[in-house]
Amino acid sequence: MMIREGFNKILTRTSDYKSQVARLASGNIIAAIIPFIFQPIIARLYNANDFSILAWYMTFISIFSVFATGKYELAIVIPENEQDAKNLTILSLSLSALVSIIVIVLSFTFYKYIAATTQTDEVLWIFAIGPGILFFCVYQVFFYLANRYSLYNSMSFSKINQNAGIVVFQLGLGLVGAGGIGLVFGRLIGYLISAVVLGWFTVRYSHLKRSEIKRTVVNNMAKKYSNFPKHLVFSNLLATVYTQLPFMYLAKEFDSQTAGQFAFALQMIAVPGLLISNAIGDVFRQRASELYRTSGRFDHLLKKTVKNCLIISIVPFAVLILFSTPIFRVIFGEQWILAGKFASVLSIMAFVSFFITPIDKAAIVVNKTSYEFWYNISRFVANCLIITVSVLMHLPVFTYLYLLVIISIIFYIIDFVYSYKFSLIGVKYA
């Protein structure tokens, strides 16, 4: 009885904006704390080369997952008709399964080439790419369906389960000396757990039934929201690539040790902040969609979101910018001093990202997907340019990182300006 009541509480919707943000953000904070608590142990069980393998694995997952759903999952919150939203969900899940099967076949066919290209001695992680894409995409699809129904407790609970699963299996596999494979399979199992947990909650709440799923409706949804794959797949692919470019550049231009140190620093600095800011962004997107439908504007919500995120981020990021190196030395050990130095630089970028990321889907809210397209193309080109300059001029790694930070901040400012304009776009036609 108590277990059933607990599940009912998890499934309960929340309507107040502050309550929504608090519930989702608090869940993501817990999810971020779980790996951070155990990271000192994990950092001593694995080395920089192992984290380089994990970073390559995540790079492949990130890139292929862009294709897997056709970005139709982003449209799930838009339709007023519930059946349309459910058919969009099935469309996204079907595409994910298809792409995952293709990637599995490609992995078994070209695993030797992939291992040689990434300069990794181990190959088992390559065979985990396809299943990882499937579990990750299934989770994402149900995440947006849960977002539609304001199931923020369920979303938080699934994220906590995901990170708890990752930590448990990475610790266990690390203790038996699994190496980079331990980090990869820990991540894979975490994706599986979160996909199952959130899928169960969301299907139960939404009463998703096979009788509601019709091929004609699925086809109609694919056509109606065809601007999502047309505009967002390529642009999101570029966004994913420019996000992964720094790691790939360091792995190729320097060595796996340097790339592994960078990947570890990024995981410790950027990922926890993104978990929280993305949680706030998920609530912002859902609430902004409602405001846009009813009043044609959401500028007050946007300004309020940015202001609150800025206030709560100043102190923690100031500490990271100033003291990351000694913090990394004490907490993670002497072998991660370089990662601490990287973290000091990356924290500058992560700070600005923290209060801009929550509102960066304003273009999606007003269906201005073409903006996302051109924004991501521009940022991709800018990142390629600084890598080209770094290669031609043989710039030191820290000079490259500072250039990366400057370019990123410029684009965050551009994104804020346009997001604010989009928040007022309905006023012109009122």
C-alpha angles and dihedrals in degrees: 000000000000090000091052091049089050091053090048090054091050090051094049117115123231122212107184112092095221090047091049093051092044094050097046095038093046090051091050091047089055089046089052093046094053097067092036092058092053097035094093088061094042090048089058095045094052134040135216092271090056091053089048089058090049090050091052090049091051090047092058092044092050095048099045094042088064089066096037100078100024083233088277089132088073089063095055093092093052110068118086090208112081094210090056091053092049092050089050087054092054091046091054093046092049093051090048092054092048095050092045092055090050091050092049090055091047091048093056091044100047104024093120092052092047092050091050093047094050091041093231123145095206121073105180091088089063091063090054093060096084096049089043091056091050096049093043093050094045088054091049093050093050089043091061092043088052088047089056091057094041091242092160095152090056092046091052093045092052092049090051090050090049095054093040090054092048092051096046094051095040089053093046095047091043091055090057091049099251093155120198090348088066092057092047098047091044088057092046093053091047090056090049093051094049093046092053095044097047092040091055094049095044097046090049094051098041093045089227106192133182090233090065093055113089126174092223092054091046090052091047091051090050090054097040093053097033089124088074096065091034096053105019107041095062095036092047089047088056090046090052093046095049088048090054096038096089092057093044091048093050091046092052102035098040122011144283091266092059091042091049092051089050092048091050092049091049091049091052098043111027104030099059090048092048091051090058098038092046089051090054089045092054090056091043092053094050094046093042090053090055093047092047092052093048105034106009094237141072102173094124091054091048094051092045092051094049093046094051093046091050092051096050094044103051100081101041094046092045088057091049094048092051103034110024094114097057090038092055092045093053100038104035104023140252093295090069100053092110089052088054091054090049089049092057090059096039091051090069090059093040090053094058091041090056096066097033101045095067092062099037093101094065088109090057091051091058092037094246093144092153089069090057088051096054094038092056093044090053094048092047091052091047092052091048090051095054090048090050091050091047092052096045094046095038090232119191116255094253093051088054091049092052090050088050091052093049094049092046093051091050090054093046088056091050090049092052093051093050094042089055090050090051091051088063098039094106092056090070091062098039 
